[in-house]
Amino acid sequence: MMADKFGDNGSDNQEEASFAEMFASYDAEINHDIRQGDKIDGKIISIGQNAVYISTGAKSDGVVDKAELLDKNGEFHHAVGDEISLYVVSMNESEITLSKSLSGAGTATMLEEASFTGTPVEGKVAGTIKGGFSVTIMGKRAFCPVSQMDIKYIEDTESYVGSTFNFIITRFEEGGRNIVVSRRDLLNLENKDRQDAFFKEAKEGDILTGSVTKLMPYGAFIELVPGVEGMAHISELSWSRVDKAEEVVKQGETVKVKLLKIETKEGADMPKISLSIKQALSEDPWDSQAGTIAPGDQLTGKVVRLAPFGAFVEIAPGMDGLVHLSEMSHTRRIVKADDVVTLGEMVQVVVKDIDIEKRRISLSIKDALGDPWAGIAEKYAPGTIVETTMEKREQFGIFLSLEPGVTGLLPASVASKASKPSDYDSLKPGDKVTVMVESADEEKRRISLAPPEMKDSDDWRKFAPAQKAPMGDMGALLMEALKKKK
């Protein structure tokens, strides 16, 4: 019995020793030096409706408000076992309160320590001041330069006033009387992983999705991932000519883009990224449509640009052709393009020439309208009586319009032989007058006119082309001989 008793006591002593070792081992594993403001890495051990519980490595577990772990869309993506980094806001014997940043009222010592450790602190933007913002952090006033408030360019500083953000303390001096903070640095840290992944995977030619963040006279800035922006030059917004970025995209719009180039510059915070919206949407029209257009084609196009030497007409999205001043009118000399066309006007044109390699198209408006002088000699044969409209008077005669683009001259010397010369002396621009065609030269584009009563005279016949008689027609030859005798 004594042996059994001693044996039992020995077993009890061994169990006590074993539990003592276990507690000692547990105490060695936990961290007894956790302090307010510390950053800790812990695993999620439980997810409640409003709180998430974290293993802190101490005797007490940590708890963080679940709302703090939601993404910008209000969604919760964590699961039990995930490791997460948080800051110790407060602690007691039973619980450690954790947060993504330090907030509330605190001491200057806490702020100073946060400046050394890079611990985010919560601050409210109190107002705008010269060069930046006044920010209240734990009851103290801090300064945030305007360049450090956001990753993106800030146009409206007042839109930030009243908002609460997390900041990093970049300068802590004079016992807390001079505090400078940065939100940009914190955003860059938060986005660094995504940025690194982007630049590691992205390559020229990729088709990506981004959000339009800013419109400028020279193009549009598009955010590809948080903190990474590229620019689509105004020439890369559309295959058609664009005068303002607002004609194609609007701020906040989600667009597809083609990554044209990533250019790293020494000393720059971020590589320069060139993008194209037009190349992401469709192929170059010169590759897809140029083969369907040939010289002689008559098309309808939009006047997209006026130049000193002519007008550019868009005949297909992204395909502009030039109508030179010399190709604008058959009937008059054009000095300025806007004498014939206006910006935005739809016009008929004929393709004169196309150079796919040089991407040039020559167009003509006058060919599309037709030459009003074509066939004029047959239409206005000598002796034809026609009603005309006076255009202008010169010392040597009167210019009369027979039809749009066709003008003839009634010489002053011929008008003076009219039965009533005063009828022609009193004519004003726009007045109607009936005359006779003496001659019409299609090649030289000239028509000579005379008073209609002169048709009864033989004087005008000298302008008529000579009629050749057929060989063997003796009657015609005899008539010609009689005329010469007279």
C-alpha positions in Angstrom: 0.0 0.0 0.0 2.8 2.3 0.8 4.4 1.4 -2.5 1.1 2.2 -4.3 0.7 5.4 -2.3 4.2 6.5 -3.2 3.6 5.4 -6.8 0.4 7.5 -7.0 2.2 10.5 -5.6 4.9 10.1 -8.2 2.4 10.1 -11.0 0.7 13.3 -9.6 4.0 15.0 -9.4 4.8 14.1 -13.0 1.4 15.5 -14.1 2.0 18.7 -12.2 5.4 19.1 -13.7 3.9 18.5 -17.2 1.3 21.2 -16.8 3.8 23.6 -15.4 6.0 23.1 -18.5 3.0 23.6 -20.8 2.1 26.9 -19.1 5.7 28.0 -19.2 5.8 27.2 -22.9 2.6 29.1 -23.5 3.9 32.1 -21.6 7.1 32.0 -23.6 5.1 32.0 -26.9 2.9 35.0 -26.1 4.1 38.6 -26.3 3.8 40.4 -22.9 5.2 43.6 -24.4 2.3 44.7 -26.6 1.7 48.4 -26.1 -0.8 50.9 -27.4 0.2 52.1 -30.9 2.0 48.9 -31.8 1.5 47.3 -35.2 0.8 43.6 -34.9 0.3 40.7 -37.4 -2.4 38.3 -36.4 -4.7 35.6 -37.8 -8.5 35.9 -37.9 -9.9 33.4 -35.4 -13.6 34.4 -35.6 -15.9 36.6 -37.7 -19.0 38.0 -36.0 -21.8 40.2 -37.3 -20.1 43.5 -36.3 -16.6 42.4 -35.1 -13.7 40.3 -36.2 -11.5 38.6 -33.6 -7.8 38.3 -34.1 -5.1 36.1 -32.4 -2.6 38.7 -31.2 0.0 36.4 -29.7 -0.9 37.7 -26.2 -3.1 36.2 -23.5 -5.9 38.4 -24.7 -7.3 38.2 -28.2 -7.8 41.3 -30.3 -11.0 42.7 -31.7 -11.5 45.0 -34.7 -14.7 46.7 -36.0 -15.8 44.6 -39.1 -16.7 47.8 -40.9 -13.0 48.8 -41.0 -12.1 45.8 -43.1 -14.7 46.4 -45.8 -13.4 47.4 -49.2 -14.4 50.6 -51.0 -17.4 48.8 -52.4 -18.6 47.8 -48.8 -17.7 44.2 -49.3 -15.9 41.9 -46.8 -13.4 39.5 -48.4 -11.5 38.0 -45.4 -11.9 34.5 -43.9 -10.9 32.7 -40.8 -7.2 32.0 -40.9 -6.3 35.0 -42.9 -3.4 37.1 -41.6 -3.9 40.8 -41.2 -1.9 43.8 -40.0 -3.5 46.1 -37.4 -2.6 48.7 -34.8 -3.3 48.5 -31.1 -5.7 51.3 -30.2 -6.4 50.3 -26.5 -6.1 47.3 -24.3 -7.2 45.9 -20.9 -6.9 42.6 -19.2 -9.6 40.9 -21.2 -9.4 42.5 -24.7 -7.2 44.3 -27.1 -8.9 46.8 -29.4 -7.4 46.9 -32.8 -7.8 49.3 -35.8 -6.3 50.0 -39.2 -5.1 53.4 -37.8 -4.8 55.3 -34.6 -7.6 57.7 -33.9 -9.4 59.7 -31.2 -7.7 61.7 -28.5 -4.1 60.8 -27.8 -0.9 62.1 -26.4 2.0 63.8 -28.1 4.1 60.8 -27.2 1.7 58.6 -29.2 1.9 60.8 -32.2 5.7 61.1 -32.0 5.9 57.3 -31.8 3.6 57.0 -34.8 5.9 59.3 -36.7 8.8 56.9 -36.0 7.0 53.7 -36.7 4.9 54.9 -39.7 1.7 54.1 -37.9 -1.3 55.5 -39.7 -3.3 58.1 -37.7 -6.9 59.2 -38.3 -7.4 62.9 -39.0 -10.2 65.1 -40.1 -9.6 67.8 -42.8 -10.6 71.0 -40.9 -10.1 73.5 -43.8 -7.9 74.7 -46.6 -4.8 76.9 -46.0 -2.1 78.3 -48.2 -0.4 75.3 -49.9 -2.5 72.6 -48.4 -4.9 71.6 -45.7 -5.3 72.0 -41.9 -5.9 68.5 -40.4 -7.0 67.7 -36.9 -5.3 64.6 -35.5 -6.0 63.4 -31.9 -6.9 66.9 -30.9 -3.8 68.5 -32.5 -3.4 70.5 -35.6 -1.3 69.2 -38.5 -0.5 70.4 -42.0 -1.0 68.3 -45.1 0.5 69.8 -48.4 -2.0 69.8 -51.3 0.4 67.5 -53.2 0.2 64.9 -50.4 -3.5 64.7 -50.0 -4.2 62.4 -52.9 -2.5 60.4 -55.6 -4.5 62.1 -58.3 -4.3 65.7 -59.3 -6.6 67.9 -57.0 -8.7 70.5 -58.8 -11.3 71.2 -56.1 -9.6 71.4 -52.6 -12.8 72.3 -50.9 -14.3 68.9 -51.7 -11.9 67.4 -49.1 -12.9 69.6 -46.2 -14.9 67.8 -43.5 -13.7 64.3 -44.6 -11.9 61.9 -42.3 -8.9 60.0 -43.7 -5.9 58.1 -42.5 -2.5 59.8 -42.6 1.2 59.1 -42.0 3.1 61.6 -39.9 6.1 62.7 -42.0 7.4 65.4 -39.6 6.9 65.7 -35.8 8.8 68.7 -34.3 8.6 71.1 -31.3 6.8 68.6 -29.1 3.8 68.4 -31.5 3.5 72.0 -32.5 4.8 71.3 -36.0 3.2 68.2 -37.5 3.2 67.5 -41.2 1.2 64.5 -42.5 0.7 62.8 -45.9 -2.2 60.8 -47.2 -0.5 60.3 -50.5 2.3 58.3 -49.0 -0.2 56.0 -47.2 -2.2 55.5 -50.4 1.0 54.7 -52.2 1.9 52.1 -49.6 -1.6 50.5 -49.7 -1.5 50.4 -53.5 2.1 49.4 -53.9 1.3 45.7 -54.2 -1.2 46.3 -56.9 1.1 48.7 -58.7 4.0 46.2 -58.5 1.7 43.5 -59.9 0.5 45.8 -62.7 4.0 46.8 -63.9 5.2 43.2 -63.6 2.4 41.8 -65.8 1.5 44.7 -68.1 3.0 44.9 -71.6 2.6 47.0 -74.7 -0.4 46.0 -76.7 -2.5 44.9 -73.8 -6.2 45.8 -73.8 -7.1 47.1 -70.3 -10.0 48.7 -68.5 -9.7 52.0 -66.7 -11.6 55.0 -65.3 -11.3 58.5 -66.8 -10.0 60.7 -64.0 -9.3 64.0 -65.7 -9.9 65.7 -69.0 -7.4 68.2 -70.4 -7.1 70.1 -73.7 -4.5 67.7 -74.9 -6.1 64.4 -73.8 -7.6 62.3 -71.0 -6.0 60.7 -67.9 -7.2 57.2 -67.2 -6.6 55.3 -63.9 -5.7 51.6 -64.6 -5.2 50.5 -61.0 -5.3 52.7 -57.9 -2.3 55.0 -58.1 -1.4 54.1 -61.7 -2.6 56.5 -64.4 -1.9 56.7 -68.1 -2.8 59.4 -70.7 -4.6 59.0 -74.0 -3.6 61.9 -76.2 -6.4 63.7 -77.9 -5.3 62.1 -81.2 -5.8 58.7 -79.7 -9.4 59.2 -78.5 -11.1 58.5 -81.8 -10.2 57.7 -85.4 -12.2 60.8 -86.3 -10.8 64.3 -85.7 -11.4 65.5 -82.1 -11.2 69.1 -80.9 -12.1 68.5 -77.3 -11.7 65.3 -75.1 -15.3 65.9 -73.9 -16.5 65.0 -77.4 -15.5 61.4 -76.8 -15.3 60.6 -73.0 -16.5 62.1 -69.7 -14.9 62.1 -66.3 -15.7 59.0 -64.3 -16.5 56.9 -67.3 -15.1 53.4 -67.6 -13.3 52.8 -70.9 -11.3 50.2 -72.7 -7.8 51.3 -73.7 -4.8 49.8 -75.5 -1.4 50.1 -73.7 0.9 51.8 -76.2 4.0 52.4 -74.2 5.5 52.3 -70.7 8.3 54.8 -70.3 10.5 54.9 -67.2 12.2 58.3 -66.5 14.9 58.8 -64.0 13.7 60.6 -60.9 10.1 60.2 -61.7 7.7 58.6 -59.1 5.9 56.6 -61.7 6.6 55.5 -65.3 4.9 57.4 -68.1 2.1 55.4 -69.6 0.7 56.1 -73.1 -2.8 54.8 -73.9 -5.2 54.7 -76.9 -8.9 54.4 -76.7 -9.5 54.4 -80.5 -7.1 51.4 -81.0 -8.9 49.5 -78.3 -12.3 49.9 -79.9 -11.5 49.3 -83.6 -8.8 48.8 -86.2 -7.2 51.5 -88.2 -9.8 52.6 -90.9 -6.9 52.9 -93.4 -6.3 49.2 -93.0 -10.0 48.2 -93.1 -11.6 50.7 -95.5 -9.0 52.2 -97.8 -9.3 49.2 -100.2 -13.0 50.0 -100.7 -12.3 53.5 -102.0 -11.1 54.2 -105.5 -10.5 57.3 -107.7 -13.8 58.4 -109.3 -16.0 57.4 -106.4 -18.5 60.0 -105.4 -19.0 60.2 -101.6 -20.6 62.3 -98.9 -18.3 63.7 -96.2 -18.1 66.1 -93.4 -16.0 69.2 -93.4 -13.8 68.7 -90.3 -11.1 71.4 -90.8 -10.4 74.5 -92.8 -6.9 75.4 -93.9 -5.4 78.3 -96.0 -5.0 75.9 -98.9 -8.3 74.1 -98.7 -10.7 72.0 -96.6 -10.4 68.6 -95.0 -13.4 66.4 -95.5 -14.0 63.2 -93.5 -15.3 60.5 -95.8 -15.1 57.7 -93.2 -14.3 57.7 -89.5 -10.6 58.5 -89.3 -10.2 59.1 -93.0 -9.8 62.7 -94.1 -9.2 63.9 -97.6 -8.1 67.3 -98.8 -10.2 69.4 -101.2 -7.7 72.0 -102.5 -8.9 75.5 -103.2 -8.5 74.8 -107.0 -11.0 71.8 -106.6 -13.8 73.8 -105.1 -15.4 75.6 -108.1 -15.4 75.4 -111.8 -16.8 78.9 -112.2 -14.7 81.2 -109.9 -11.4 81.6 -108.3 -11.6 80.6 -104.6 -9.3 82.4 -102.2 -10.6 81.0 -98.9 -12.2 77.7 -98.2 -14.9 79.2 -96.1 -16.1 81.1 -99.2 -17.5 77.7 -100.4 -17.9 75.4 -97.3 -18.4 75.8 -93.5 -17.0 73.7 -90.7 -19.3 70.7 -90.0 -21.1 71.0 -93.4 -21.9 67.8 -95.3 -20.7 68.0 -98.9 -20.5 65.8 -102.0 -17.0 65.0 -103.2 -15.3 62.9 -105.8 -12.1 60.9 -105.0 -9.4 62.2 -107.4 -6.4 60.3 -106.0 -5.6 58.0 -103.0 -2.2 57.2 -101.6 -2.6 54.4 -98.9 1.1 54.4 -98.0 1.2 58.1 -97.3 -2.4 58.1 -96.1 -3.5 60.9 -98.3 -6.7 61.4 -100.3 -7.3 64.1 -102.8 -10.9 65.1 -103.2 -12.9 67.5 -105.5 -16.1 69.3 -104.8 -16.3 70.8 -108.3 -16.2 67.4 -110.0 -19.1 66.2 -107.8 -21.2 69.2 -108.8 -20.4 68.7 -112.5 -18.9 71.3 -114.9 -21.6 73.7 -115.9 -19.6 74.5 -119.1 -19.8 70.9 -120.3 -21.8 70.9 -123.6 -22.3 74.6 -123.4 -21.6 75.1 -127.1 -24.5 72.8 -128.1 -26.9 74.1 -125.4 -26.3 77.8 -126.4 -25.8 77.7 -130.1 -25.3 81.0 -131.9 -28.7 82.7 -132.4 -30.2 81.3 -129.3 -32.5 83.7 -127.4 -32.1 83.4 -123.6 -33.2 85.3 -120.5 -30.3 86.3 -118.3 -29.6 88.1 -115.0 -27.2 91.0 -114.7 -24.2 90.3 -112.5 -22.1 93.4 -112.8 -21.2 96.2 -115.2 -17.7 97.1 -116.4 -16.4 99.8 -118.7 -16.1 97.4 -121.6 -19.5 95.7 -121.1 -22.1 93.9 -119.0 -21.7 90.5 -117.5 -24.9 88.5 -117.6 -25.6 85.1 -115.9 -27.3 82.5 -118.2 -27.4 79.8 -115.4 -25.4 79.1 -112.2 -21.7 79.0 -113.1 -22.2 80.2 -116.7 -21.7 83.9 -117.4 -21.6 85.7 -120.8 -20.5 89.2 -121.8 -22.6 91.8 -123.7 -19.9 94.1 -125.0 -20.6 97.8 -124.6 -19.9 98.4 -128.3 -22.6 95.8 -129.2 -25.1 97.1 -126.7 -24.8 100.5 -128.2 -26.2 99.1 -131.5 -29.4 98.0 -129.8 -32.7 99.6 -130.9 -32.9 101.0 -127.3 -29.4 101.3 -125.8 -30.9 103.0 -122.8 -32.5 99.7 -121.8 -29.0 98.3 -121.1 -27.7 101.5 -119.6 -30.3 101.4 -116.8 -29.7 97.7 -115.9 -28.8 97.0 -112.2 -27.4 93.8 -110.6 -30.2 91.2 -110.4 -32.3 92.7 -113.2 -33.6 90.3 -115.9 -32.9 90.9 -119.5 -33.3 88.9 -122.7 -30.4 88.6 -125.1 -29.1 86.6 -128.0 -26.1 84.2 -128.0 -23.6 85.4 -130.6 -21.0 82.7 -129.9 -20.1 80.1 -127.2 -16.6 78.7 -126.7 -16.6 75.8 -124.3 -12.9 75.4 -124.2 -12.1 79.0 -123.4 -15.3 79.3 -121.3 -16.5 82.4 -123.1 -20.0 83.4 -124.3 -20.6 86.6 -126.4 -24.0 88.1 -126.2 -26.0 90.7 -128.2 -29.4 92.4 -128.2 -32.1 89.9 -129.4 -33.2 92.1 -132.3 -29.9 91.6 -133.9 -31.0 88.1 -134.8 -32.7 89.6 -137.9 -29.4 91.1 -139.0 -26.6 89.1 -140.7 -24.0 90.8 -138.5 -24.0 88.2 -135.8 -23.6 85.3 -138.3 -19.9 86.0 -138.5 -19.6 84.5 -135.0 -21.4 81.3 -136.1 -19.2 78.3 -137.0 -18.9 77.7 -140.7 -21.1 74.9 -142.1 -19.4 72.6 -144.5 -21.5 71.3 -147.3 -21.4 67.6 -148.1 -19.4 66.6 -151.2 -21.6 66.4 -154.3 -24.3 68.7 -152.8 -24.4 71.2 -155.8 -27.4 73.0 -154.4 -25.5 73.9 -151.2 -22.5 75.0 -153.2 -24.7 77.3 -155.3 -26.3 78.9 -152.3 -22.9 79.6 -150.8 -21.7 81.3 -154.1 -24.8 83.5 -154.2 -24.2 84.6 -150.6 -20.7 85.6 -151.5 -21.9 87.5 -154.6 -24.3 89.5 -152.5 
